[in-house]
C-alpha cells in the first residue's frame, strides 16, 4: 500500500496552465506527477492535479495560487488502497495501434493480433491513458514504420516501464530503463516480470544517466525521456552525450505551450525535429541527432 497526496486547482487560461505546471516542478518536495484535464462540466477551464509521495508544502501551494490568481489548492490524502484493483477499475483497457495495454480485470478481453502489455502493478505514472505516454507509444510505431530498427534504448523516467516493454516487443534491442522514484522502479520490475520481459530490460533507480549501467550501455540509438519540461531542458547535454550519432530522441511530458522552449534547447545541440504528436494538452517530440 502506498500513501499519496494530491493537490487540485483550476485555471481558465492555457498560459496559466503552463506557468503553474512549471512552478509546481520547482516545489520541494516536488510532485511525482502532474495531470492536466478539462472538467466535463466546464470545458472553459482546466483542472491541474499534482501528486506527491509525501505531504506537499501547503504554504508554497498557497503562495502559488495567490501569485497566479487560481483558486486555493484542494489537498487530499489519497487513501491506502489496492492499486492493482484500482487501476483495473479506473483505467479501461487501451488499444494504441498494435499495442493493447490492460490489467488483470481485462485479461479475458484481449483482441487477436496485438502486442499485449499487462500492467500488474502501478502507482507509478505511465498507464498509457496519459497523452504524453500515448504520444511516446505512437512514436515507437512511427519510427518502426519509418524503417528505423533500434539496437540500444534508454527509457529515462520509465514509470511503469510501459515504453520499455513496448520497445522490447518492437525491436531486438538492449534496453535500460530508470527512474528516480523507488516506487516506480519496483512497479516497473513487477511489470517486466509479469510480461516475461525482465531478461530483455534492465531497470534500476537512477537520476538521469548517473548510473554505471547507463555508462556501460551507451551510446543509445533511441532515448525516451517522458518527464517534466525543466528536467528535459537540463538533461539536454546528457542526452546528447549518450545518444548515438544519427540516433533518435523522444521527448514528452510537455504541455503544448512548452514545446518550442524544449525543442530550442535540443536544436542548439544539433537535433532536428522529425515529427510530433499533440494529444489533448500534451506534446511528444521526435528528434533526430543529425551527424556533425
N, C-alpha and C positions, 0 to 999 in steps of 0.2 A: 504494500500500500504506500502511496506517495501523497504527501501534503503539498498542495499547490495553491497559490493565491492568484486572484485575477483583479485587475483594475480597469474599470469600464468608464468611458465618457463618450460624448457625442460632439461632432463638429459639423458645420454646414458647408465649408468650402474645401476644395481639394488642397489649396495651398496650406490650410491649417492642418490637414491630414498629414502632409509631408513634413511640416515643421514639428508637429507633435511626435510623429513617429521617430524622427531624427533625435529629438530631445530625449525621448524615452531610452534610446540606446545608450545615453551617457549617464543614466542613473546608476547608483550603487546601493543595493545590488541591482544589476542590470536584468532586464526581463529575459526569460529563456525563449520567448516567442511573442510576436505581435500579430494580431489579426485585424484586418480592416474589412468591414462589410456594410451593406446598406440595409437598414431595418425594413422589413416587408411592409410595415405600416407607415413608413415615412421615407420615400425614395429621394427626398431633397437633402438628406443628411447622411453622415457616415458614423458608424459605431467603431470605436477603436478599443480593442481589448488587449491588454498586455498581461502576460502570465509570468509568475515568479515562483522560484522554488524555495524562497524564504519570504518573510513578511516584507512588503515594499516600504520604502521611506515615504510615509504619509505626508510629511512636511514638504518634501520635494515635489510630490504629486500635486499638493495644494498650490504650491508656487507655480508649477507649470500651468495648471488650469487658470490661475489668475493672469499670468503673463500672456497666455494665448486665448483668453476670454472664452473658455469652454466651461460647461457645467462641471461641478466638482466630481472627482473620480468616485465611483462606487467600488469600494474594495471588499472583496469577498474571499473567504477561505473555502476553497473547493473541498467538499467532504472527502474523507478517505474512502474510496470506492474501489471496486474491482474494475480496473481499467480495461482488461481484456473484454469483459462483458459490456462495459460502457461503450468502447469503440465499436463493437459489433452492433450495438443497438442504435447508436447515434450517427454512425457513418455507414451508409449503404455501400454495398459492393460497387466498384467503379471500373468501367471499361474505358481504357485510354488506348486507342489504336489497337496494337497487337497485345497489349497487356491487360490483365484482369486482376485487380487488387481487391482482396477480400479478407474477411476474418472468419473465425470458426462458425459464426452464425450464417454464413453464406457458402459454406463448404460444398453443399449439395446443389448449388445453382450455377456452377461454373459452365460457361459455354464451351463448345468444342473449338479446337484450332486457335487457342490463345496461349500466351505465356503467363502462367499464374504466379502471382506474388501474394503469399499468405502472411498476414501480419498477426503473429501470435500475441505480441505484447507491445503496447505503446502508450507512454505518456510523453515520449519524445515527439517532435514535430516531423511531419512527412508522411501523411497517410494517403497522399495523392489527391485529397479533397481541396487542398490549398492551391490557389492559382500559380504560385511560384513552383511548387512541386510538379504540378501538371505541365508547366512550361518546360521544365527540365526533362520530363519523360518524352514530351513531344520533340525535344531537341535530340534525344537519342535516336528516335525514329527518323528524324530528318537527316542526321549525319549518316546513319546506315543507308538510307535511300540514296544519299548523295555519293555512295561508294566508299565512304571512309570506314576503315577497319582498325579499331583501336587495339593496341597491344599492351599498353600500360595506362592505368587510370587511377586518379586520386579523387576521392569524394571528401571534400573539406566541409565540416559541419554536417555530418551524414544523417543526424537524427535517427530515424528508424532503420536506416540503410536501404531504403526503397530504391534509390538511384543506383547504388552499388549492385543491388540484386537485379535490377532491370538491365544494367550494363553486362553483368555476368551471364545473363540469358541471351544477350545480343552478340557479344564478341568473346573470343577465346583470348582473354587478356589477364594480366596480373593486376589485381585491384587492391588498393589500400584505402580504407575508409577511416575517418577520425572525427572526433567531436570533443569539445571542451567539457561537456557535461557527463558526469558518471552515469546518470540515469539513461541518457541517450546511448552511451556505449553498451550498457547492459542490455537495453532493449534491442539494439542493433544486433548484438551477438545472439540473442534468443531467436530473433527473426531469421538470421543467417542459418542457424542450425535447423530451424523448423522448415526451411526451404531447401535443406541439403546443399547449401552454398557456402558453408563455413570453410571448406577447403579451397575455395576459389577467391575468397575475400578475407583479407586481414583487417581487423577492426580494433582500434585502440584509442585511448584518450590522448589528445594532443592539442596544444594551442597552435593553430595554423599548421605549418610544416615542421615545427620544432620537436620532432621525434626521430630517432635513429632509423625507424622503418621507412620514413619518407626519404631520408638521405640515401638509403640502400636501394630504393626502387626508382628514384628519379633518374633521368627526366621522364615525365609523363607526357604522352601524346594527347591525352584528354584529361582536363581538370574540371570538376564540378565545384562550385562554391555557391551554395544556397544559404546566404547568411543575412547580414544587415548591410545597408549602404556604406556606412562609415568603415566597417570592417573590410568590406570588399575593396575600398579605396586604399586602406592601409596595407592590405595584403598584395597590392598590385605588383610590387617589385619582387616579392617572394614567389608569386605565381609565375612571373616571367622567368625567374631563375630555375624553377622546377618544371617548366614546360618545354617540350621538345621544339626545335625549330620546325616550322610548318605544322605544329600541333594546334589543337583547339582548346578553348576555354568556354565553359558555360557558366554564366553568372546569373544569379536570381536572388529572390528575397528583396526585390527592388520595386518600390512604387513607381508608377509611370512617370511622374514628375521628377523622379530622381535619376532616371535612366541616363540622360545626357551627361550628368555630372560624373556618374560612374564610368560611362563609356570614355569620356575625355581622359581620365586617368590611365586607361589602358591604351588608348590611341597614342598617347605620348610615348609609350614604351614600344610601339611598333605593331600593335594589334589592329586588325581590320574587322569591322562588323560585317558578318556574312548573312545573318538572319536574326530575327527577334520574334518573340511571341508575346502578345499583350492579352492577358486573361484576367477578366474582372479589373481589379485595380493594380494588378501586378505585371511586371515586365521581366522577361527572360532574354538575355543577350547571348548570342553565339559569336565568338570572336576567333579569328584565325591569326596565329602567330607568324606573321609574314617574315620570311627569311631575310636577314640583313647582313 
